[in-house]
Amino acid sequence: TRAFGEDVVPASYDDLDAADLIVLVGSNSAWCHPIVYQRIRARCEAGGRLVVIDPRRTETADEADLHLPIRPGSDVALFNGLLAWCRAAGAVDQAYLDAHVATPDGFWDGIDNGNDLWSVARTCDVAPADLRRFYELFTATPRTVTMFSQGINQSLAGTDQVNAIVNVHLATGRIAKPGAAPFSITGQPNA
């Protein structure tokens, strides 16, 4: 609601088939979403990449190209750092922002302040090399779907965490295109 003005998921499962990078945040999809996970694995077998961001070492994390076992509750820092990285790398889609997003005054000052790679790695308690690998992969892959579930949605800072993910997709124009979207998935496979 904070980002779009309504409770909406701006993606479909077809986006998974077109994504070159799938980022799973706070989701052990291999267990909790087995049908969706089969679709993710099929995409990976066809050349897609999978990054899992989860403090837990799960079956899903074991099968990922990269697992970032971040400190619980540090998701906002991770994604604000990603947004700062994308901006520094020239990956912000200014034309998309100008046409579709009302960016609050001072937004970029807040993103640029304290969200460098080293500070974020320290806050998230991950190796700077792994964090850089994720940031570079995201920046280089326009067709990215970021899926998030209970680990994000039901945390104490869930609204801020979802907003940080959505902000990265909006700022980079990775939304409303095949294979590019933030994607909230339900907590259980039968929901």
Secondary structure as GFF3:
##gff-version 3
##sequence-region A 1 191
A	DSSP	alpha_helix	14	18	.	.	.	ID=ss1
A	DSSP	beta_strand	21	25	.	.	.	ID=ss2
A	DSSP	alpha_helix	29	32	.	.	.	ID=ss3
A	DSSP	alpha_helix	34	45	.	.	.	ID=ss4
A	DSSP	beta_strand	49	53	.	.	.	ID=ss5
A	DSSP	alpha_helix	59	62	.	.	.	ID=ss6
A	DSSP	beta_strand	66	68	.	.	.	ID=ss7
A	DSSP	alpha_helix	75	88	.	.	.	ID=ss8
A	DSSP	alpha_helix	94	100	.	.	.	ID=ss9
A	DSSP	alpha_helix	107	112	.	.	.	ID=ss10
A	DSSP	alpha_helix	117	124	.	.	.	ID=ss11
A	DSSP	alpha_helix	128	139	.	.	.	ID=ss12
A	DSSP	beta_strand	144	148	.	.	.	ID=ss13
A	DSSP	alpha_helix	150	153	.	.	.	ID=ss14
A	DSSP	alpha_helix	158	171	.	.	.	ID=ss15
A	DSSP	beta_strand	181	184	.	.	.	ID=ss16
###
